[in-house]
Amino acid sequence: AAEEEGGGTGAESASQGQYGYLLSMPIWSATQERCAKLRAQADAVGTKLKGLRATTPDAIWLSELQAFRHAVVPVLAAANTI
């Protein structure tokens, strides 16, 4: 009864949840240029992920700490001058 009401199995519902945006996308938006753009974005994210996986947790921590320091120093300097 649950499958009849839900319109499919749990696996089908899960795949619709992951790909629902594709099913609801107007067909005219699936152009070759859009597909090429999405593939380029996927490649860029894949490259970024590959680099992240090759980075040690310690290196990630130090990088984020350095970015935080660069962001907080001007704020602290401005707070001290007021």
C-alpha atoms as a printed R data frame, in Angstrom:
   type eleno elety resid chain resno      x      y       z
1  ATOM     1    CA   ALA     A     1  0.000  0.000   0.000
2  ATOM     2    CA   ALA     A     2  2.879  2.366   0.801
3  ATOM     3    CA   GLU     A     3  4.440  1.753  -2.610
4  ATOM     4    CA   GLU     A     4  1.165  2.480  -4.361
5  ATOM     5    CA   GLU     A     5  0.658  5.759  -2.500
6  ATOM     6    CA   GLY     A     6  4.295  6.881  -2.800
7  ATOM     7    CA   GLY     A     7  4.433  6.109  -6.474
8  ATOM     8    CA   GLY     A     8  7.373  3.703  -6.236
9  ATOM     9    CA   THR     A     9  9.870  1.918  -4.090
10 ATOM    10    CA   GLY     A    10 12.104  3.583  -1.546
11 ATOM    11    CA   ALA     A    11 15.016  3.438  -4.007
12 ATOM    12    CA   GLU     A    12 12.966  5.187  -6.674
13 ATOM    13    CA   SER     A    13 11.933  7.896  -4.213
14 ATOM    14    CA   ALA     A    14 15.546  8.406  -3.153
15 ATOM    15    CA   SER     A    15 16.692  8.761  -6.758
16 ATOM    16    CA   GLN     A    16 13.902 11.246  -7.432
17 ATOM    17    CA   GLY     A    17 15.094 13.230  -4.420
18 ATOM    18    CA   GLN     A    18 18.640 13.349  -5.776
19 ATOM    19    CA   TYR     A    19 17.622 14.046  -9.347
20 ATOM    20    CA   GLY     A    20 14.325 15.834  -8.811
21 ATOM    21    CA   TYR     A    21 15.849 19.079 -10.079
22 ATOM    22    CA   LEU     A    22 16.517 17.370 -13.417
23 ATOM    23    CA   LEU     A    23 12.992 16.040 -13.658
24 ATOM    24    CA   SER     A    24 11.515 19.456 -12.933
25 ATOM    25    CA   MET     A    25 13.919 21.282 -15.301
26 ATOM    26    CA   PRO     A    26 12.301 22.604 -18.475
27 ATOM    27    CA   ILE     A    27 13.492 20.636 -21.497
28 ATOM    28    CA   TRP     A    28 14.571 23.816 -23.317
29 ATOM    29    CA   SER     A    29 17.200 24.428 -20.635
30 ATOM    30    CA   ALA     A    30 19.022 21.185 -21.480
31 ATOM    31    CA   THR     A    31 21.066 22.738 -24.275
32 ATOM    32    CA   GLN     A    32 24.473 21.605 -25.435
33 ATOM    33    CA   GLU     A    33 26.039 24.798 -24.077
34 ATOM    34    CA   ARG     A    34 24.463 24.260 -20.654
35 ATOM    35    CA   CYS     A    35 25.648 20.652 -20.607
36 ATOM    36    CA   ALA     A    36 29.182 21.783 -21.497
37 ATOM    37    CA   LYS     A    37 29.074 24.402 -18.739
38 ATOM    38    CA   LEU     A    38 27.879 21.855 -16.179
39 ATOM    39    CA   ARG     A    39 30.571 19.380 -17.256
40 ATOM    40    CA   ALA     A    40 33.216 22.088 -16.871
41 ATOM    41    CA   GLN     A    41 31.905 22.886 -13.384
42 ATOM    42    CA   ALA     A    42 31.944 19.189 -12.477
43 ATOM    43    CA   ASP     A    43 35.537 18.891 -13.723
44 ATOM    44    CA   ALA     A    44 36.572 21.932 -11.678
45 ATOM    45    CA   VAL     A    45 34.953 20.527  -8.544
46 ATOM    46    CA   GLY     A    46 36.587 17.145  -9.211
47 ATOM    47    CA   THR     A    47 39.994 18.798  -9.497
48 ATOM    48    CA   LYS     A    48 39.402 20.740  -6.294
49 ATOM    49    CA   LEU     A    49 38.314 17.560  -4.520
50 ATOM    50    CA   LYS     A    50 41.379 15.701  -5.748
51 ATOM    51    CA   GLY     A    51 43.607 18.436  -4.346
52 ATOM    52    CA   LEU     A    52 41.738 18.455  -1.052
53 ATOM    53    CA   ARG     A    53 42.077 14.692  -0.694
54 ATOM    54    CA   ALA     A    54 45.821 14.994  -1.300
55 ATOM    55    CA   THR     A    55 46.132 17.609   1.468
56 ATOM    56    CA   THR     A    56 46.774 16.488   5.020
57 ATOM    57    CA   PRO     A    57 44.427 17.586   7.805
58 ATOM    58    CA   ASP     A    58 47.318 19.496   9.395
59 ATOM    59    CA   ALA     A    59 47.942 21.435   6.175
60 ATOM    60    CA   ILE     A    60 44.229 22.266   5.891
61 ATOM    61    CA   TRP     A    61 44.196 23.471   9.497
62 ATOM    62    CA   LEU     A    62 47.253 25.688   8.986
63 ATOM    63    CA   SER     A    63 45.821 27.129   5.776
64 ATOM    64    CA   GLU     A    64 42.512 27.959   7.443
65 ATOM    65    CA   LEU     A    65 44.299 29.419  10.456
66 ATOM    66    CA   GLN     A    66 46.375 31.666   8.198
67 ATOM    67    CA   ALA     A    67 43.238 32.841   6.353
68 ATOM    68    CA   PHE     A    68 41.585 33.573   9.703
69 ATOM    69    CA   ARG     A    69 44.581 35.589  10.865
70 ATOM    70    CA   HIS     A    70 44.543 37.656   7.674
71 ATOM    71    CA   ALA     A    71 40.841 38.363   8.193
72 ATOM    72    CA   VAL     A    72 40.955 39.151  11.896
73 ATOM    73    CA   VAL     A    73 44.041 41.400  12.040
74 ATOM    74    CA   PRO     A    74 42.347 44.370  10.290
75 ATOM    75    CA   VAL     A    75 39.276 43.977  12.495
76 ATOM    76    CA   LEU     A    76 41.365 43.992  15.668
77 ATOM    77    CA   ALA     A    77 43.433 46.923  14.415
78 ATOM    78    CA   ALA     A    78 40.262 48.918  13.718
79 ATOM    79    CA   ALA     A    79 38.866 48.037  17.152
80 ATOM    80    CA   ASN     A    80 42.027 49.294  18.866
81 ATOM    81    CA   THR     A    81 42.000 52.630  17.033
82 ATOM    82    CA   ILE     A    82 38.471 53.571  18.095
